[in-house]
Amino acid sequence: MGDFTARAPKALNDPTLRRNFRRAMDGLMAKRALQFQDRDAWDALRARGAAAKARVVARLPELLEQLEARLTANGIRVHWAETTAQANAIVLDILRQAGARTVIKGKSMVSEEMELNHHLEAHGIAAIESDLGEYIIQLAGEAPSHIVMPCIHKNKAEIAALFAENIEGLGYTEDVDELTAAARRALRGRFAEADAGISGVNFAVAETGTLVLVENEGNGRLSTTLPPLHIAVMGIEKLAERLDDLPALLALLPRSATGQPITTYVNMISHPRRDGERDGPKAVHVVLLDSGRSRVHADPELRDTLRCIRCGACMNHCPVYSRVGGHTYKFVYPGPIGKILTPQLEGLDCAGDQPHASTLCNACVEVCPVRIPIADILVRLRAESIDPSGSAAVKGAGSMRKSLESLTWKGWALMHSVPLLHRLGTWALSRLGNLIPAAALPPLSTWMRVRSRPVFAPKTLHELAREKGYGNE
């Protein structure tokens, strides 16, 4: 079980972590707000982006077949993986056939989902992260805490200490330019020396068989052009139907993610290096990962989860995520999108507490650039987590059902459906309710752990009404 509730107090009681996230989230929200000051323009752009991703979800099987055909025609090898284990095996086999021993990686959440670095390391292949944020957390031996800014939980002093310890010849410095230059020097030779490059995919265009990667540092472009072999890993939902869909999506993604009007680099890869071309990989492979996404797609309501373009705006505005950080969620995808995606991919028996780690304030829904109804899906997953009928769509449904809680709600329903029981129950609470001890037994102890102890009125509403002469006629 994910056990979000058990980990949250540690994050809440870490003042450094709280300050790091508060400062970062405030900055990101302010930058995003500046990009979408014109409400009408935001609504129009958002409608275009949502429509583009809705078409992908509606026609996903057909578009995946079209993508495979276009990629194959372009000279790109396509591989299908039902599970992360299969995806890891495919990547390892491609690298072994090419004789690759070193890999340089661009940023990829799917590779985190696969735990690809650990898999390759276990088989003698070194994988180095080239994205600055990913490089920092790789040095720290940590997982990303945000899907766009993986080391957002660390401040400048923490990064300075980490670099001083791990980068030879660099003393302790908090100068951002010096730290960036040190990372660049450490990574620069890796691009030319690597036997293969691995990347994620932001959008794969079914119409043309084009892989679209967006970035700000240039590391992604180097990772996909200098090594002789490029392997792209992607979830099967990361599609765009047509090239015409990209302008809206590429306008929404950076503005929602980091408050930038555009990203520094937009890379479009449609084929391996051709005769006469001076750069680019000699071979390109694409691994399409399912890992439960087909099961999500099968449900007409839950499939909206697959619209996500991984901008992270929902996290930046979430009052829960901004206080506890990404590592509290334990899984690869934190924040609001993680609360609806992870239980569907991993199962409610594994991550059933995630949908409950929400205030349902709707902030995530208001900022989502592709209009995912996150709050509605959270409510659906909460219901599925205790559904005993066996008809639920999500893996592990009903795993959070507790007999005592079920009996409590049945008693509540009976009390409110039988007038005599309701009168007796309210009378008893008005006379005896305040005698309940502060250290109550479950399930009251669980409820009162995060709530003030209720104070019951000495008389019921019906008694007060009768004293005033109402209902005596």
N, C-alpha and C positions, 0 to 999 in steps of 0.2 A: 504494500500500500504506500502511496506517495507520502502520506502523513504530513501534509502542509501545516496543519494545526500545531504539531509538535515542534516544527522548525521555526515558525513565525516569531515566537517570543525572543529567540536568540537574535534575530535580525532587528526586531523592534528595540532591543536593549543595547544595540551597537551604535553609539552616537556618531562614530566616524562614517559608518555605512549610511546612516540616515542623512548626514550632511552631504555626502558625495552624491547620493541620489536626488536629494532635494534641489541642490544647485544645478545638477544636470537636467532634471526634468523641467525646472522653471525656465531654463535657457531654451530648451527644445520647444516648449509650448509657446514661448514668446516669439521665436523665429518662425514657427509654423503659422501663428496668427498673422504675422506681417505678410506672409505669402498669400493668404486667403482673406484679405480685407474686404474685397468685393464679394458680397454674399451671393449675388446672382451669378457671377462668373464661376464661383466655387460650385454652386448647385449644378450649373450646366456641365462643367468639366467632370464633376463627380458622376453625373448621370451617364455621360459617355463611357467613363471607366467602368462603372457598374454594369452597363449594358454589354460591354466587350467581354467582361469576365462571365456574365450570366450566359452569354452565347456559348462560351467554352464549356461551362458546366452542363448546359443543355445538350451539347453535341460531343461530349468528351470521347466516347469510344470511336466515333467516326473521325474526329479530328486527330486522334492519336494514330490511327491507321494512315491518315493523310500525311501526318508529320513523318512517320516512318518511311513512307514511299518517297517523299521529297528529300529527306536526309540521305537515303540510300542512293537515289539518283545523283545526288551531289557528291557522292564518294565518301560519305560518313557512315561508319558502322553503327548499327543500332542494336542494343541489348536490352532485354526485358527482365526485370527482377521482381518477383512476387514479395520477397522478404528482404530485410537488410542483410541477412546472412548470405542470400544469393547474390545480392549486389556486391558485397565485399569479395565474394569468391570470383565474380566476374572481373572486378577491377584487378585483383591479384593475378588472375590468369593472363589478362592483357599485359600487365607489367612483366610477368615472367616470360611470356613469349617474346617480348621486346628486349629481354635481358636488362631491364631497368632495375637499378639499385637505389637511386635517389629520386625523390619527387619534390617538386615545389608546388605549393597549393595556393590557389586563390580562395577567397571567402566562400563558404558553402555550408548552409544549415543542414542540407541533406547529408553531407559527409559527417556532420556532428551526429545526426540521427543514426547513421550507420556505425558510428564510432570507428571511422575508417582509419584514422591515424594509429590507433591502438592495434587494429587488425594488421596493418602493414608492418608496424614495428615488431609485432610478434612473429612475423615471417621474414625478418631481416631487411626490410625496406624502410629507409628513413624518409619521413614526410615532414617538410618544413613549411610552416604557415608564413605567407608573404604579406598578408594584410597586417598593418601595424598593430591593430587591436588584437587580432588573433595571435600574432607573434608574442605579444605581451602575456596573454593568458597561457600560451604554450610554455613560455619560460616559467610561469608561476605554477604550472601543472594543474590548471583549473579549467572549468568549462565556461563557455560564454554566459554572461548574465543578461544579455540583450541580443536580439536577433540582428540588429544593425550595428550597434556599438558594443562589441563583446566585452570590453574592459571598462565599461562606464562606472562600475562599482569601485574603481581604484582612483585615488587622487594622485597628484603630481609627485608627492613625496614617496608614496608607495612604489610608483613606477621607477623613480630615480634609484631607490634602494635595490629594486629588482635588477635593473640594468647594471648597476655597479657590481653586483654579485655575479652576473652571468655574461657580461660582455668584456672580454679581455682588453685591458688598456684604458678602460673608461672609469674614471673616478666618480664619486658621488656628485651629481649636479642636478638641479631642478630646472635648468634652462631647457625649455621645450625644443628649441632649434637644435641644441646639442644632442638631446635625447633622440630626436628624429634622425639626425645625421648619423648617429651611432648605429641605429637600427638599419639605416640604409646601407652603411658600410658592411654591416654583418650579413645582410641579405644579398647585396649586389652580385657577388660572385655565384650565389646559389642558382640564379636564373640561367646563367650560361652553362653551368656545370651539371644541372639536373638532367636526368635521363628522360623524365616525363613531367608534364604539368597536369594538375587536376584542378577543375573549377566547378562551381555551381552554374546554374542558369537562372536568370531572372525571368525571361520569357523565351519560349521556343515558338517560332511562327510556323503554323501548319501550312499556310499557303505557299511558302517559299523554302521551307526547311532551313531556317536561319536561327542560330542561337544568339540571343541577346544578353549581354552582360553589362551591368552598369557599376561604376566604381569611381573613386576620387583620387586614388593614389598612383595609378599606373601599374600596380603590381599584377592586377588581373591580366592586363594586356601582355606584360612580359611573361607571365606564367603560361599563357596560351599561344605565344608566338615563338619564343626562343627554344624551348625543348622540342625535340623531334617528334614527340608523342603527346597528344592532348586527350585527356579523358574528362568528359563533362558528366556530372551526376545531377539528376533532377527528379523531383516528384512528378507524377504523371499529370498533375493539375496545372503545372507552370506553363500554360499555353496561351498564345494569342492566335486568334483565327486568321487575321490578315495583317499585313504590314500597316494598313490604314488605322489599325487599332493602337499602334504603338505611340503616336503623338500624345494622346490623352493619358495613357498609362505612364509614359515617361515624364509627363508633366506632373502627374499626381504623386508618383513614387518619391522623388527627392524632396518635394515640398512638404509632404506628409511626414517623411522620415527625419530629415535634418533641417528643414526650413530653407533649403537651397532652391533657387529657381530651376537650376539644371545640375546634373552631375558633371564632373570634370571629363569623364570618359564614358562613351557609349560604344561598346564593342559588338560588332555583328559578324558572326562566323558562319559561313555557308558551305565551306569545303576545305579540304586539306590544301597544302601548298601544291600549286600546279607548275608545270614546266615553264621556266622563264621567270617565275616569281622569286623574290630574294629572301623572303622570310615566311614564317608560318610553319606549323608542324607538318611532317610528312604523312601522319595518320591521325585521324580524329575519330573518337568513339563516344557514343552517348549511351549512358545507362539510365533507363527509365524505371524508377522505383515506385512500386505500388504500396506495399507495407500498410495495408488496411484502407487505402484511399478508395478502392473500388467498393468496399463495404459502406463507406461514408456516402459515396455517390449514389448508392442504391436507394437511399432514403430521400424522398422529395423535399423534406424540410432540412435535414442535416447537411445535404449536399452544398448548401450555401456557404458552408465552412471553407470549401475548396476555392472560393473566389479570391482568397487572401493573396495579396501581392507582397507580403512580408515587409511592410514599411515600418512597423513598430509604433505607429501613432497611437494605437489603443493602449499600449504599455505606457507611453509617455504621459497620458492623461488619466491613467488609472489610479485612484486613491489607494488601492491595495498594493499594486506593484511598486509604486513610487516610495512606499514606506518599508517594504521588506526585500525588494530586489529580486533578481531573477533566480539566484541559487536556492531560494526558499522553495521554489516550485519543484526542484530536483530534476525535472525532465528538460529536454532540449528546448521546447517552446514554452516560455513563461508568459505571464500577463494574461489579458483577456483572450487573445487568440489561442494561447496554450491551454486555457481552461476549457475551451470547446474542442480543440483539435486533439490534444493528448488523450483524453478519455476515450475518444473514438478510435484512435490508432492503437493505444496500449490496452484499452479495456477499462470499464468502470471498476472492476475488481482490483485493478492496479492503480488507477488514478481517479477514483471516484470522489475523493475529497476536493479535487480541483474546481468543479463547478460551484461548490459551496464557498469558495474563497473569493466572494464577490459581494458588493453592496447592491448590485443591480441598479446603479445610479444612472446608467445609460450614457456615460461620458464616452465610452469606447464606440458606441453606435453613432454618436453625433460626429465623431471625427473620422470614422472609417471611410477611406476614399472610394471604396467599392460597395458601400452600403450593406455590409454583412450584418444581419440581425442578431448580433452576439447575445444580447440579453434574452431574446426568445429562445435561442438554442441552449443557453445556460439553464433556463427554467425546464426545458424539455429534458436535458440530461439529469437534472435533479430528480425529476419524476422517474426517469428510467432507472436511476440508481436504486430505487426502492420498489420497482415494479415487480410484483411476484407472479404476474400472469404468464410469463414465458413468451409473450408476443412482442416484447421489446426488441428494437432493432440494434442496439449497441451491445457489443461484446461485454460480458460481465454484468449485464443488467440485473438488478435486484440484489447485488452483492452487499449493498449498504443497508439493507432492510434489517431492522432490529425488532424482535418480538415485543419487548417492553414498549417501545415507541409506537408500534402498531396497535397494541392494546390501548395505549393512552389515547390515541386519535379515535379509535372505535368508541371508547368511553365518552370522549368529547362529542362525537356525532350523536350517540344515543342520548346524551344529556340534552342536546339542543333540538332533538326531534320529539321528545316526550315532555310535555309541559310540566307534569308533576315532578319528574326528575330534575328539570331545570330549576323549579322553585326550591326544591330541597337542596340542590347543589349550591345555588347562589346564597341561600340562607346559611348553609354550613360554612361557606367561605367567608361570609361577612362576620360570623362569630368566631371561627376557628383559624381562618387564614393567616392572621397575624401571629399565630403561635408557631408557625413553621420555622424551625431553627435555621440560622444562617448557613450552617453546614448541612444542608439538606441531602437526602439520598437521591441517587439517580432515579428518573431523568431530570428532576428539578435542579440537582447540583450542577449538571452540565449547562442547563439554561441560565442559571444564576451566576455562573462563572464569569460571564461577559456582560451581565445586565445588573441593574440595581434591583435590590430586593423589593418585590411588589408590596404596596400598602393597600389593604382592603378597607373599603368604607364600612362603618358599623351597621349600616342598613342597606338593603337592596333597593334598586330603583323602584320596584313595584311597591315596596313598603313606603317609600317616600311619597310615591304618587297617591297611595291610599290615604296617607296622613293629610295630604292636601285636598282630599275630596275627589280626586280623579278616579274614575273606574267604579264609583259607588252607585252610579245611576242604574 
